[in-house]
Amino acid sequence: MGIELLRIKNIRNLSNLELVPHRSFNLICGANGSGKTSLLEAINLLGVGRSFRSNQPAQYITHLKESCEVFGEAGAADLPSMRLGISKSRSGDSVVRINGENVRGAAELANYLPLQIITPSSIDLIEGGAKGRRNFLDWGVFHVEPQFITWWRDSQKLLRQRGAALKQIPYGASAEAENVLSVWDREIAKTTDRIQVARLGYLKLFKSLFNAHYSDIVPGADIEFQFRRGWPEGLDLIDAFRNSRERDVKLGYTQYGPHKADIKIKVDGRAADDVLSRGQKKILVCALKCLQAKILQQEKAKTCVFLVDDLAAELDLENQKRLCGILQELSSQVFITAVSPELLLPALEGKAYKMFHVERGALSAS
């Protein structure tokens, strides 16, 4: 899918903006603070129901406005266009509409507008904690396994219920803990089995395609991905819950489970964060996100929309060209920001693109 029409209302300094983008590359140029990244933020809101810069709508809704809206028409060559829309109030209330009908939530939007985002903070996929890598893995599983979102929601609900129960149990009351928690433990374990199978299946495919297509992304480096399920090896989840029950009660939260899973990224047997330079980490992260788009294309015949913030600051020219070449091969629609077009045009030589200029929240096509 690609965006054919985009309307943005009341997101930061973008008060009322309309954009008809190119099906391939779109350059969004302008000075710092002009609204370039806010445009990407609006597309992200349309695709996943949230901003990549703030969890608080009041932070990105235009000053003195009560709500923001993003509307888009998205389509593919062999499919009719879909009308997607989301509005957010300062209190956080959302209305999501697809083809004029209200839908349950933002997961529906993600099905129609798969997004990958590359920003300066994307390097956290390597340098940051487990949550970012777990979210990365689950993005891929969500898009290829239709039941995954249901299993994931069930697990989150059960973990919240177990957490609430933990807070009601006095520390040291082991018999009460056994009686109260065993029910939640069994239900979480059932749901976790499904999540685990889906995650492992996706990661197997991911590893295979990485070795086939991107193993040389960092020359001379042997890159591998190791799954950590979220509880000690050698134990099933029920046993892990039982062994940690006393400490769970003391802490008031569940230490083990699918919400603690991780992917360890290794280079020559060592943590990638310790081995790779910052530039190598950046191009590796780009490759990993492109690989997810490739899997989506292969498994579901869908294309991703890529949002790339300040590409020239993130990669040298050689790697800019390399990334743009991969994105072209993926048939992806791409939105790239830069302070000046001269910073991006060399990387786009020979490629179709459309250029836009943003100034004080106003957009013009060049």
C-alpha positions as CSV (number, residue, x, y, z in Angstrom):
1,M,0.0,0.0,0.0
2,G,1.0,3.6,-0.5
3,I,-0.4,7.0,0.5
4,E,-2.2,8.7,-2.4
5,L,-3.6,11.6,-0.5
6,L,-2.7,13.0,3.0
7,R,-4.5,15.7,5.0
8,I,-3.1,16.9,8.4
9,K,-4.9,19.2,10.8
10,N,-3.5,20.6,14.0
11,I,-0.3,18.6,14.5
12,R,2.3,20.9,16.1
13,N,2.8,23.8,13.6
14,L,0.9,22.0,10.8
15,S,-2.5,23.6,11.1
16,N,-4.0,22.6,7.8
17,L,-1.9,20.7,5.2
18,E,-2.7,18.6,2.2
19,L,-0.2,16.4,0.3
20,V,-0.4,14.3,-2.8
21,P,2.8,12.3,-2.6
22,H,4.8,10.3,-5.2
23,R,4.4,6.6,-5.2
24,S,8.2,6.2,-4.7
25,F,10.4,8.8,-3.0
26,N,9.3,12.0,-1.4
27,L,11.8,14.6,-0.2
28,I,10.6,16.8,2.6
29,C,12.9,19.7,2.9
30,G,13.0,22.7,5.2
31,A,14.9,24.5,8.0
32,N,15.0,23.1,11.5
33,G,11.6,23.6,13.2
34,S,9.8,24.1,9.9
35,G,7.5,21.0,10.4
36,K,9.4,18.3,8.4
37,T,9.5,15.8,11.2
38,S,5.9,16.7,12.3
39,L,4.8,15.6,8.8
40,L,6.4,12.2,9.4
41,E,4.8,12.2,12.9
42,A,1.4,12.7,11.4
43,I,1.9,9.8,9.0
44,N,2.9,7.6,11.9
45,L,-0.2,8.6,13.8
46,L,-2.3,7.6,10.8
47,G,-0.5,4.2,10.5
48,V,-0.2,3.1,14.2
49,G,-2.4,5.5,16.2
50,R,0.4,7.2,18.1
51,S,3.3,9.6,17.7
52,F,6.9,8.4,17.6
53,R,7.9,11.6,19.5
54,S,5.5,11.7,22.5
55,N,2.9,9.5,24.1
56,Q,0.9,12.5,25.2
57,P,-1.5,14.0,22.6
58,A,-1.3,17.3,24.3
59,Q,2.4,17.5,23.3
60,Y,1.7,17.3,19.6
61,I,-1.7,18.8,19.2
62,T,-1.4,22.4,18.0
63,H,-1.4,25.0,20.8
64,L,-4.9,26.1,21.8
65,K,-6.6,23.4,19.7
66,E,-8.6,20.7,21.3
67,S,-7.9,17.9,18.8
68,C,-5.9,16.9,15.8
69,E,-6.9,14.9,12.7
70,V,-5.0,12.9,10.0
71,F,-6.8,11.6,6.9
72,G,-5.3,9.5,4.2
73,E,-6.2,7.6,1.1
74,A,-4.0,4.5,0.7
75,G,-4.0,2.1,-2.2
76,A,-2.0,-0.4,-4.3
77,A,-1.9,-0.9,-8.0
78,D,-4.4,-3.9,-8.0
79,L,-6.5,-2.8,-5.0
80,P,-9.1,-0.1,-4.4
81,S,-8.1,2.9,-2.3
82,M,-8.9,2.7,1.4
83,R,-9.9,5.9,3.3
84,L,-8.1,6.0,6.7
85,G,-8.6,8.5,9.4
86,I,-7.8,9.2,13.0
87,S,-8.6,12.0,15.4
88,K,-7.0,12.5,18.9
89,S,-8.2,14.8,21.7
90,R,-6.0,16.4,24.3
91,S,-7.4,13.9,26.8
92,G,-6.1,11.0,24.7
93,D,-9.5,9.9,23.3
94,S,-9.2,8.5,19.8
95,V,-11.6,8.0,16.9
96,V,-10.4,5.7,14.1
97,R,-12.3,5.3,10.9
98,I,-11.8,3.1,7.9
99,N,-13.9,3.8,4.8
100,G,-16.1,6.0,6.9
101,E,-16.8,3.3,9.6
102,N,-15.6,3.5,13.2
103,V,-13.2,0.6,14.1
104,R,-11.9,-0.8,17.3
105,G,-8.5,0.6,17.3
106,A,-5.2,1.5,15.7
107,A,-4.3,-2.1,14.9
108,E,-6.8,-2.0,12.1
109,L,-4.9,1.0,10.6
110,A,-1.6,-0.9,10.8
111,N,-3.1,-3.7,8.6
112,Y,-3.8,-1.2,5.8
113,L,-0.8,1.0,6.2
114,P,2.3,-0.9,7.3
115,L,5.0,1.6,8.4
116,Q,8.7,1.4,9.1
117,I,10.4,4.4,10.7
118,I,14.0,5.3,10.7
119,T,15.0,8.1,13.0
120,P,18.1,9.0,15.0
121,S,16.6,7.0,17.9
122,S,16.3,3.9,15.8
123,I,19.8,2.9,16.9
124,D,18.2,2.0,20.2
125,L,17.3,-1.3,18.5
126,I,20.9,-2.2,19.2
127,E,21.9,0.2,22.0
128,G,18.7,0.1,24.0
129,G,16.9,-2.3,26.2
130,A,14.8,-5.4,25.4
131,K,11.5,-3.6,24.9
132,G,12.5,-2.0,21.6
133,R,13.8,-5.3,20.2
134,R,10.7,-7.1,21.5
135,N,8.4,-4.5,19.8
136,F,10.5,-4.9,16.6
137,L,10.0,-8.7,16.6
138,D,6.3,-8.4,17.4
139,W,5.7,-5.9,14.6
140,G,6.9,-8.6,12.2
141,V,4.8,-11.4,13.8
142,F,1.7,-9.1,13.9
143,H,1.9,-8.6,10.1
144,V,2.2,-12.2,9.2
145,E,0.2,-14.1,11.8
146,P,-3.4,-12.8,12.0
147,Q,-4.1,-14.3,15.4
148,F,-1.1,-12.8,17.1
149,I,-2.7,-9.5,18.1
150,T,-5.5,-11.5,19.9
151,W,-2.9,-13.6,21.8
152,W,-0.8,-10.6,22.6
153,R,-3.8,-8.7,24.0
154,D,-4.9,-11.7,26.0
155,S,-1.4,-12.0,27.6
156,Q,-1.3,-8.3,28.4
157,K,-4.7,-8.5,30.1
158,L,-3.7,-11.6,32.1
159,L,-0.4,-10.1,33.2
160,R,-2.2,-7.0,34.4
161,Q,-4.7,-9.1,36.4
162,R,-1.8,-11.2,37.9
163,G,-0.1,-7.9,38.8
164,A,-3.2,-6.6,40.5
165,A,-3.5,-9.9,42.4
166,L,0.2,-9.7,43.5
167,K,-0.4,-6.3,45.1
168,Q,-3.2,-7.8,47.3
169,I,-1.2,-10.7,48.7
170,P,0.7,-10.0,52.0
171,Y,4.4,-10.8,51.7
172,G,5.1,-14.2,53.2
173,A,1.6,-15.6,52.7
174,S,2.8,-18.4,50.5
175,A,-0.4,-20.5,50.7
176,E,-2.6,-17.6,49.7
177,A,-0.1,-16.8,46.8
178,E,-0.4,-20.4,45.6
179,N,-4.2,-20.3,45.7
180,V,-4.6,-16.9,44.0
181,L,-1.8,-17.0,41.5
182,S,-2.0,-20.5,40.1
183,V,-5.1,-19.8,38.0
184,W,-3.4,-16.8,36.4
185,D,-0.2,-18.7,35.9
186,R,-1.9,-21.5,33.9
187,E,-3.8,-19.0,31.7
188,I,-0.7,-16.9,31.0
189,A,1.3,-20.1,30.1
190,K,-1.4,-21.2,27.6
191,T,-1.3,-17.8,25.8
192,T,2.5,-17.7,26.0
193,D,2.8,-21.0,24.2
194,R,1.0,-19.5,21.2
195,I,3.0,-16.3,21.3
196,Q,6.3,-18.2,21.6
197,V,5.6,-20.5,18.6
198,A,4.7,-17.4,16.5
199,R,7.8,-15.5,17.5
200,L,10.1,-18.4,16.9
201,G,8.6,-19.1,13.5
202,Y,9.0,-15.5,12.4
203,L,12.5,-15.3,13.7
204,K,13.5,-18.5,11.9
205,L,12.3,-16.9,8.6
206,F,14.0,-13.6,9.5
207,K,17.4,-15.3,10.1
208,S,17.2,-17.2,6.9
209,L,16.4,-14.2,4.8
210,F,19.0,-12.0,6.6
211,N,21.7,-14.6,5.8
212,A,20.5,-14.7,2.2
213,H,20.3,-11.0,1.5
214,Y,22.0,-8.8,4.1
215,S,24.7,-10.9,5.8
216,D,27.3,-8.6,4.2
217,I,25.7,-5.3,5.4
218,V,28.6,-4.9,7.8
219,P,31.6,-6.3,5.9
220,G,33.6,-9.0,7.7
221,A,31.1,-9.3,10.6
222,D,29.3,-12.6,11.4
223,I,25.9,-11.3,12.7
224,E,23.5,-13.6,14.5
225,F,20.2,-13.2,16.4
226,Q,19.5,-15.2,19.6
227,F,16.0,-15.3,21.1
228,R,15.5,-15.0,24.8
229,R,12.0,-16.1,25.7
230,G,11.6,-14.2,29.0
231,W,12.2,-16.8,31.7
232,P,15.2,-19.0,32.7
233,E,16.3,-21.8,30.4
234,G,15.6,-25.3,31.6
235,L,12.3,-24.3,33.2
236,D,8.8,-24.2,31.8
237,L,6.9,-20.9,32.5
238,I,4.8,-22.5,35.2
239,D,7.9,-23.6,37.1
240,A,9.5,-20.1,36.6
241,F,6.3,-18.5,38.1
242,R,6.4,-20.9,41.0
243,N,10.1,-20.3,41.7
244,S,9.7,-16.5,41.6
245,R,6.4,-16.3,43.4
246,E,7.7,-15.0,46.7
247,R,9.8,-12.3,45.0
248,D,6.9,-11.4,42.6
249,V,4.7,-10.8,45.7
250,K,7.4,-8.7,47.3
251,L,8.0,-6.6,44.2
252,G,4.3,-6.4,43.1
253,Y,4.9,-7.4,39.5
254,T,5.5,-10.4,37.3
255,Q,9.2,-10.9,36.6
256,Y,9.0,-13.6,33.9
257,G,6.8,-14.1,30.9
258,P,6.4,-13.1,27.2
259,H,6.6,-9.5,28.2
260,K,10.3,-10.0,29.0
261,A,11.4,-11.6,25.7
262,D,14.4,-10.2,23.8
263,I,16.5,-10.7,20.7
264,K,20.2,-10.6,21.4
265,I,22.1,-9.3,18.4
266,K,25.6,-10.7,18.3
267,V,28.6,-9.9,16.1
268,D,31.4,-12.6,16.1
269,G,29.8,-13.9,19.3
270,R,29.9,-10.6,21.2
271,A,27.1,-8.0,21.8
272,A,26.7,-5.9,18.7
273,D,26.5,-2.8,20.9
274,D,30.1,-3.5,22.1
275,V,31.6,-4.3,18.7
276,L,30.1,-2.1,16.0
277,S,30.8,1.5,15.4
278,R,27.9,4.0,15.5
279,G,27.9,4.1,11.7
280,Q,27.8,0.3,11.4
281,K,25.0,0.2,13.9
282,K,22.9,2.7,11.9
283,I,23.2,0.8,8.6
284,L,22.5,-2.5,10.3
285,V,19.3,-1.1,11.8
286,C,18.3,0.1,8.4
287,A,18.9,-3.3,7.0
288,L,16.9,-5.0,9.7
289,K,13.9,-2.7,9.0
290,C,14.2,-3.3,5.3
291,L,14.2,-7.0,5.9
292,Q,11.0,-6.8,7.8
293,A,9.5,-5.0,4.8
294,K,10.9,-7.8,2.5
295,I,9.2,-10.5,4.7
296,L,5.9,-8.6,4.6
297,Q,6.2,-8.4,0.8
298,Q,7.1,-12.1,0.5
299,E,4.5,-13.5,2.9
300,K,1.6,-11.1,2.5
301,A,2.2,-9.3,-0.9
302,K,2.2,-6.0,1.0
303,T,4.6,-3.1,0.8
304,C,5.7,-0.9,3.6
305,V,5.7,2.9,3.7
306,F,9.1,4.1,5.1
307,L,9.5,7.3,7.2
308,V,13.2,8.4,7.3
309,D,14.0,11.4,9.4
310,D,17.2,13.3,8.5
311,L,18.8,10.6,6.4
312,A,21.9,12.7,5.5
313,A,22.7,13.1,9.2
314,E,22.4,9.4,9.9
315,L,24.4,7.8,7.0
316,D,27.3,8.7,4.8
317,L,26.6,9.1,1.1
318,E,27.7,5.5,0.2
319,N,25.2,4.0,2.7
320,Q,22.5,6.5,1.7
321,K,22.8,5.2,-1.8
322,R,22.8,1.7,-0.6
323,L,19.6,2.2,1.5
324,C,17.8,4.0,-1.2
325,G,18.6,1.2,-3.6
326,I,17.2,-1.4,-1.2
327,L,14.0,0.7,-0.7
328,Q,13.6,1.0,-4.5
329,E,13.9,-2.8,-4.8
330,L,11.2,-3.2,-2.2
331,S,8.8,-0.9,-4.2
332,S,8.3,1.1,-1.0
333,Q,6.9,4.5,-0.8
334,V,9.4,6.6,1.1
335,F,9.2,10.0,2.9
336,I,12.7,11.4,3.7
337,T,13.4,14.7,5.5
338,A,16.5,16.9,5.1
339,V,17.4,20.5,5.8
340,S,18.4,21.0,2.2
341,P,17.7,19.0,-1.0
342,E,21.4,19.1,-1.9
343,L,22.0,16.7,1.0
344,L,19.7,14.0,-0.5
345,L,19.8,14.4,-4.3
346,P,23.1,12.5,-4.8
347,A,21.6,9.4,-3.1
348,L,18.5,9.6,-5.3
349,E,20.3,9.9,-8.6
350,G,18.4,7.9,-11.3
351,K,15.3,7.4,-9.0
352,A,11.8,8.9,-9.3
353,Y,10.9,11.3,-6.6
354,K,8.8,14.4,-5.7
355,M,10.2,17.2,-3.6
356,F,8.3,19.3,-1.1
357,H,9.4,22.3,0.9
358,V,8.1,23.0,4.4
359,E,8.3,26.5,5.9
360,R,6.5,27.6,9.1
361,G,4.1,24.7,8.8
362,A,3.1,25.5,5.2
363,L,3.9,23.0,2.4
364,S,4.7,23.6,-1.2
365,A,5.7,21.2,-4.0
366,S,9.0,22.0,-5.8
